[in-house]
Amino acid sequence: MNRIDQHIKISQLIAKEVNFGLDEKEKQELYSWIDGREENKQVYDRIRNKEGFLDWDENFHQVDVEEGWKRFDEAVNPNKIVIAFQTILRYAAVILVPLFLSGVGYYLYNDLMNQSHQQEQLAKLELPKPKAQLILANGQRVSLDNKKTSALKEKDGTRIEKGDGNLKYQAGNEKGKLLYNTVEIPRGSEYELVLADGTKVHLNAMSSLKFPVQFTGKTREVELSGEAYFDVAKDAKHPFVVNVLGTKVEVLGTSFNVKAYEENEEVVTTLVEGRVKVQSSGFKAESMFLEPGQQAIVDEKTGDMDMCEVDVALFTSWREGVFLFKDQRMEDIMIELARWYNLKVFYKNPLAKEYRFGGHFNRSSEIDSIMEMFELTRKVKVKVNGETIVIDEK
C-alpha cells in the first residue's frame, strides 16, 4: 500500500471509529498504525481528545461518497503518484469533509508532505516575523526581537531579563514614583512576560499591556488592549486588577483570559481557575463574580453585562498554538485568522459571512491550506492573493 492509500485508509478508519465503531480486523489495522510510530499516536490522541469532533457528524452523513470515489478514480493516474497536498485534499476530503475540518486531514497529510520528495509547490504566505516592542518608562523603544539585548534595567533598579519570546521582571530595591512599561505585540506574534509579583501574562497578536515595573500600592493594576491570558500570583492583601475599555477584572490569584479588541466593542472575560470579579463602567455599571467555566461579556458602549457557561478551551487554545472554532460565523473566524496572518478579507457576497464552521488548525499552518479546507465544504469559494483573501458563496 503506497503512502497515499495508507493515509486515506487511516482517515477512513478514524472517521468510522468515531461515527460507527470498528470491527476487530479494522481495530487491529488502526491500532497497528498508531503503535507504529510515536508521531502517529500523538496525531491520534490530538484528534480524539478535541471536544467538538462529533459536531461535524451531520455533515459527514451528508457527503456524497459515491461521487467522491468517482472523482478519486478519475483523477488518479496509475502511472504517476500524485502527492501534492492540494491534490490529496481535493480527492480525499470530498469523502471525509468533517475529518479535515476537525484537523485529521491536516495532521495526516502534513506528515505525508514532510516525508515525500515528489511534492508540487503551493503558493505560500509566510507568517510575519515577530516585532514585539518594549516601551520603557523614559519612552525608549526596545525591539524584543533583538537577540543582542538580554537584560535591561529601569531607574528604580528593576531588572528586566529578556529570553526567547518572553520577559521577566525582578523588582529593584528603590521605592518611589511608579514607573510603567508597555509591551506591544503586532499581528502574527505573541509574547509572554512575568511581572514583578510573579504574575504570568501571555499576550496574543495585536495586543498591548501597560504595567508598573514593580507593584507598591494596595492594588496591582495593569491596562490591557487586545487579548491576554493571566496566571495571577496569589496575594490576598493586594488584588490584581486588569483595566480594559472601562471594565475592571479583579482577582486575588487565578487564571483567566480577557479579550477586548476594539472592533468587537466588548470585553470578554473567561475564567479558567479561581474566582474573579468583573465590573463594568458607565450609566449601567454592573458587577458579577465568575466561577470556573463561566464567561462575562460586557458591552463597551452601554456597560450591559451578560454571563454564560462556556467551553474554556475555545477561548484559550490560542496559547497552545491552535485555532479552535466551533459553530462560528465565517466573518468571526476570518477576523481571528486575519489578525494572525496579517490579512485583508473581502466578501463578494455578504451572505458568505453568515455561514458557520468549526475546525482545529495549528497557528503555524499556511493560510492556503486552511482556506482550502473551507472550500471543501462546498459552501464558499476562497481566493488567496498575497495578503488579500476574497470570499464568495459557492
N, C-alpha and C positions, 0 to 999 in steps of 0.2 A: 504493500500500500504506500503510494507516494505521500509526501507531507501535506499536499492539498487535501487529498482524500481523508487522511487521518484527522486533520483539523476539522473538516466538515463533519466527519463521523462523531468526533468528540462533542462538537456543538450540538448535534442531534441527541446524543446520549444525555447530556446535561439538561437539555430542554425537556426531554421525555421524563427524566428523573423528577424534575420539578413539577411537571404537569400531570403525568400519568403513573409514574413509577416504572421500574425496570424489572425484567425477569432475571434469573440467576446468571445466564450467559452474558447479558448486557452489563450487569453489575460487575462481573469479572473483568470484562473488557475495559469499562470505565475506571475501575479501581486499579487495574494494572497500569493504565496510563498515568493515573495520579501518583502511584508509587514509583513510577519510572524515573522521575526527576523531582528534586525539591521545588524547582520553579513551577512544575505542574501542580503540585499540592498547594502552593501559595496562590496560584491563579484560581483554583477550585474553591479554596477557603474564602477568598475575597468575593467571589461570585455568590456563593451560598449564604454568606453571613450578612450581605447587604439587605436591609429591610426594604421592602418595596419591589423585590424581584417579581412577585406574583401579580403586581399591578398591571403588568403587560400581558397577563394570561388571556384576557379577552381579545386583544389584538392578535395574539398567537393563533387562536382558533379561527380568526377571520382571514388568515393568509391563504392564498390560492396555491396549495402545494403542487398540484399538477402543472400549473403554469410555471411555477418556479423551476421544477425539474426540466420542463421543456426548454426553458431559457438556458439552463445549465448545459444540457446535452447539445444544444445548437451552438453554444459559444465555445465549448472546449474542443480544441483541435488535438487529436491523438498524437500528432507528430510534433507537437510543441507544448511544453508545460508552461502555462501562463501563471506567473506567481506574483504579479504586481498586486499590491494591497488593494488598489482601487478595483481591479478586476475581480478579485476574490470577494470583496464586499458586494459587488454587483450580482454575482452568481449566488452566493450562499445566503446573503441576508434577505433576499426575496423570500426564501423559505422560512427563515428564522428571525424576522424583524425584531421581536421582543428581546431575543437573546443579545442582539447587537446594541439595542438601546440600553440594556442593563449592564453592558460592559463586557460580556463574554467575548464577542467578536473582536473587540479592541485588543484584549489581552492575548487571545489565541493567535490572531493574525499579525499582531505586532511581534509576537515571538517568532512567527514564520518569517517575517520580513528580516528580522535581525540575523537569522541564521542562513538566509539564502544569498547566493552570489549572482542571481539572474533576475534581479528586480528591475522594473521600469521606474524611472524617477518621477515623482509628483512635484508639482509646484509647492514650495514650502513658504510659510510665513513664520519667520524666526521670532521667538519671544524677545522683546526688547531687553537689553542688559539693564539690571537694576541700577538706579541712580538715586538711591535714597540719600537724603541730606540731613545733617545735624546743624541746628542753628544755636550757637552758644549765647550766653547771657549778654555779651557785648555786640551781638549781631553778626558775628563772624560765621560764615557758612563753611561746613566741612563735608566733603564728599565721603560718604560711608563706603564707597567702592574703592577708595584709595588704600591699597594694601600696605603702603609705606607708613601710614599712621596707625599705630597700635594702641596709643594711650594719650589722653588729654587731661588737662586739669583746669578746674574753674577757680575763680578768685577766692572762694571760701575754702579752698583746699580739697574739694570733692574730686576724686579721681574717676575718670571715665575710661574704662577698658573696652577696646573695640576688637571683637572677634570676627569670625566669618559669618556675616549675616546677623550679628547681634551686638548689643551694647550692654555694659554692666556698670552701674553707678555705685561707688563706695563713698559714703558721706565723709566730709572733712571735719576738722575739729573746730573751725571757726563758726560762730553763730552770729546772726545779724539779719540784714535785709535778705528776703528770699530771692534767690537767683533762679531764673527759669530757662530751660532749654526746650527746643521743639524739634521733633523728628518728623520729616515729611517723606511720604512714600508715593512714588509716581505710579502710573499704570504699569501692569505687568510685573510688579515687585511685591515683596512682603518683607517684614523685618521684625525681629524680636529684641526686647530690651528688658533689663532687670533694674527697677528703680531702687533708690537708696534704702527703702524699707524692706526690700526683698520681693516686692510685687512683680510678677512677670506679666508682660504685655506683648501680645502678638498682633502686629498691625497688618491689615490687609491693604491691597492696592488702592491708590488714590485716597490715602488717609493721612492724618497728621495728629500728633499728640503733643500738647504743651504741658509741662510738668516742672515742679521745683526740683532742683538738683539734690536737695535734702529737705525732709519734712520737719518743721519745727513748731507748728501751731497745734490747735486742738483737733483739726481735721487734716486728712491727707487728700488734697483736691487736685484733679487734673482736668484738662479740657481736650475733648475728642472731636474730630471731624472725620467722617467716614466710618470705618468698621474696625473693631479690635476685640480680641478675646483677653479677658483679665483673669489672672490667677492671683488673688489678693492675699498678701501676707496677713495673718491674723494679728489684730491689735485692738482689743475691746475698748481701750481708752481713746483711741484715735480712729474714728470712722473714715473709711476710704470713700471719696465722692467723685463720680465721673460727671462732669458738666458737659452736656451736648445739646445744642439747639434749644436751650431754655429748659431742658429736662435734667433732673438730677437723679442719679442712681447711687444709692448709699448702701455701703456694706461694711462689715467688720472683718470678714475673712471668708472668701468664697470664690467660685469660678463661674463666669458668665460671659456672654457675648453681647456686644452693643453694636447695632448697625444704624447709621444715620447719614446716608448720603443725601445731599441737598435735593437731587432730582426726585427722590421718593417722598419728601416732605413729611417724614415720620421718623420717630425714634423707636427702634425695635430692640427690646432687651430680652434675652433668652437665658434663663437660669439653668446651669448645669449642676452645681452643688451649692449647698448652704442656703442662705436666705438673703434677699435684697429688698430694699425699699425704693420704689420708683415714684418720683414726684414731678408732675407737670407744672408749667407756669401759665400765666395769663389769667383772663377773666374766669375761666372754668377750671382753675387749678385743682387737680386731684392727686391722690397718693394711694398706693396699694403695695402690699407685700407679696413677693413671689416665692413659691416653693419650687424645688427641682422639677423640671419638665414643663414649667409654665412660662408664658411669654406675655410681656406687656407691650402694647403698641400705642404710642402717643402721637396724636395729630399735632404737627408742629404749629399750625395756624390757630386751631381752636383750643388746644390743650386737652381735648377729649381723650380718654384713655379706655382701652379695651384689654381684657385678659383672656387667654385661651391656653389649652393644653396642646403641646406640640411634640413632634419627634425631634429631639435636640440635635440629632446627627445631621438633619437637613440644614441646620443653621451654623454648625461648627465644623463640618467636613473640610472646609477650605484650609483649616490649619494642618490637615493631613495631606495637602496637595491634591485634593479631589473636588471636582464639581459633582454635587449630588442633587438631582432635581426629581420632584415627584408631583405629577399632575400640575405643572406650572405653565402659564401662558408663554407663548413663543417670545413675546416682547420682553417679558421679565427675565427669561433665560438669556436672551441676547444682550440685555443690559449688563448682566454678570460677565458674559464672555467678552463683550466689548471693553469692559473695564480692565480685564486681564490681558487681552491680546492687543489692546490699543487700536480698536477698530471703529469705523463708522458704519452704521447699519441703516439701510433704506428699505422701505416696503412698497412694492409696486401696487399691492392691494392691501388696504388696511385690515381686511378680514384675516389675513395671514397672522396678524399679531395675536389673535384670539385662540388659535389652535393650542391645544395643551399636550405637553410631552413630559416624559420622565427619562432619566438617564444617569449614568455614572461614568465620569470621564476623568482621567488624570489631567491635572493642570499643565503637565508637560507635553500633552498631546498637541499635534499640529491641528490648526483650526480647520484645514481642509478635510481631515478625516472625520472630525466631529460634525461638520456640516453635511458630509455625505451620509452620515447615519440618519440625520433628519430627513434627507431626501428619500431615503429608503422606506420611509413611512408612506410615501406616495401622497402626502398631504401638501407639501411645499416644494418649491423649486428654489435652489440656492446658487448664487454665482459669487465666487470669491475672486476679487480683483485687487491684489495687493492688500491694502489696509481697508478696503471697502467691501462690504457684503450687501448684496441685493437679494431680497426675499420676496417670493411671489407665491400665489396658490398654484397647485398642480392643475 
